Amino acid sequence: MQRRSFLSSALIALLASILPAGPAIGQARVNRTRWKVRSSQGFDAIAFLGPLSGTQLYLDYYAQDAAAFAPRLPAAVRSDIADLWADAGKTGFGLLGPSLSVLFSANGNDATIDSLLTALGARTTMILPTYKASPYWADSDWAWFDAAALRLEAIFSAMRAADFAGFRQERTGAGLDARIAEVARALAGFDVITLQERLSGRTFDPTIEIVLLHFCKPHGIKVQGQMFLQAADYDTATTVRIAAHEMLHPPVPMDGAAAKAALAIFARDPLIATIVRDHDPRWGYTTLEGMLNEDLVQALDQLISEVLGVGRNPADRWHQSDDGMHVLAAGFYGLLRQDRWIGKGGSIEAWLADAAARGRLAPAAFHPVAARVLERPVDALWPLPADKR
């Protein structure tokens, strides 16, 4: 039986077993997910720092935009954008654009460049309290941001003086408002929240807020609350997959016993340690904790996407993503499939703790499961040959 045919037939059975029983004739099934769709000038300004930094990952999408706007900025500002981007990566703050988006994602701070600058100037009252109360809080990240605040203020002030708002409007025209309405209509039938609660064992607010941006490729970015950022031209299937993914971060408390047990096992796994150390840093996830966070979410979102009919073939997905580095995601997915987690559900934190305690995350058990999902030899899980990336 062909792999894709197998997945399709399996999904039919899964849908029959896990979704609520069909409603009586004339009744509509209740969809718990409420979608809110909008745009944001401020988040687009933050995202545009990627192309302005000269980082090739972003120039692949926005080289012409960067070439048109960068000459409007003073040379010292252009240089400092590149320096800040590099420093953020080297010091552990992370990718500058996505990480700043998290910090500015409360209290309406993202609305415009003016609101970014206002929040920067009053960061201890307008940014710090909500950030410190969020799952993203880290003393070291705040210290980096606080030290960089005056440089960021100079950058955003220069972008405002160069009329970034007008430049963005030229690039988007009236299409962005029309796209917001289109996306809201298309998403109405997708109940992501019910499946996320089933697979994680957590409770979510029913509202998912999607912010459509012009300059954020290739990222889908989870920020504070149940909000994430994505490119405006992504299709509906991609938007649903991003929502299924981003809402779940972090999948378990990363300072909890389950995460610590898993991290201890994977830290002793030579393959996983090599992936963390040697993968291309432009993909992010440069710490074992970051990779565990990301890859457990990827495994869960793959299950959700399959049930909702927007899933990609897992072997193809993880072959094509980030030079094939997400071996942990494939292993978690394979174990969850073995456990029929999409039908059973429950606390993913308890599941992770049990898998660690029973030796299922040890290389001898975990690698063969990942190999079957990835359709690679167990002794050649990573790196992919150069001609296969």
Secondary structure, DSSP 8 states (H G I E B T S, - for coil): --HHHHHHHHHHHHHHHHS-----TT-------EEEEEE-HHHHHHHTHHHHTT-HHHHHHHHHHHHHHGGGS-HHHHHHHHHHHHHHHHHTS--HHHHHHHHT-STTTTSSHHHHHHHHHTHHHHTHHHHHTSTT--HHHHHHHHHHHHHHHHHHHHHHHTTHHHHHHHHHTTHHHHHHHHHHHHHTT--HHHHHHHHH-----SEEEEEEESS-TT--EE-SSSEEEEETT--HHHHHHHHHHHTT-SSS-TTSHHHHHHHHHHHT-HHHHHHHHHS-GGG---SHHHHHHHHHHHHHHHHHHHHTT----HHHHHHHSGGG--HHHHHHHHHHHHTTHHHH---HHHHHHHHHHTTTTSHHHHHHHHHHHHTS-TT--SS--GGG-
